[in-house]
Amino acid sequence: MKSEKEFTDMVQAHKGTIYSVCYLFSQQAEEVDDLFQEVLINLWQGFERFEGRSALSTWVWRVSLNTCITADRKKRQRSKVDSLEVQFNLYADNDAESRQIRQLHERIRTLQPFDRAIVLLWLEGMPYEEIAAIVGISVKNVSVRLYRIKESLKQMSNPQKDE
């Protein structure tokens, strides 16, 4: 039987991963906190059953992404007509690099949840094999999807270059 201490240690070791996933699925601090809590609940519920057939980090990524994707789907179904109130403050800095990072995050948020998950894992520097294991698709499919995602993100930036 796994202990509460083991769970706490696991969360401490992987809280950055969990937060990164949650942040990519929301722009509002309260919602990020809610997603984080939901991920923790799902991790706790599955912790006892985790058998170690994959790396613990892979399992944490998978649970985090699945939780956020599910929450995102539910939110979209609930509020198709709700107005969007964006108070975006990813970085307080206003230098060129910070603006580029904000712009990249804004573009990534327009992607479908599954593609968002793939690009987030890729941006974290994960090898295609690990991305495939986390999201449950083949390595070849990861490669193809990333190529299409990158092309989509490039197309989003092209209209701004023409202006």
Secondary structure, DSSP 8 states (H G I E B T S, - for coil): ---HHHHHHHHHHHHHHHHHHHHHT-SSHHHHHHHHHHHHHHHHHHHTT--SSS-HHHHHHHHHHHHHHHHHHHHHHH-SS--------S-S--SHHHHHHHHHHHHHHTS-HHHHHHHHHHHTT--HHHHHHHHTS-HHHHHHHHHHHHHHHHHHHHHHHH-
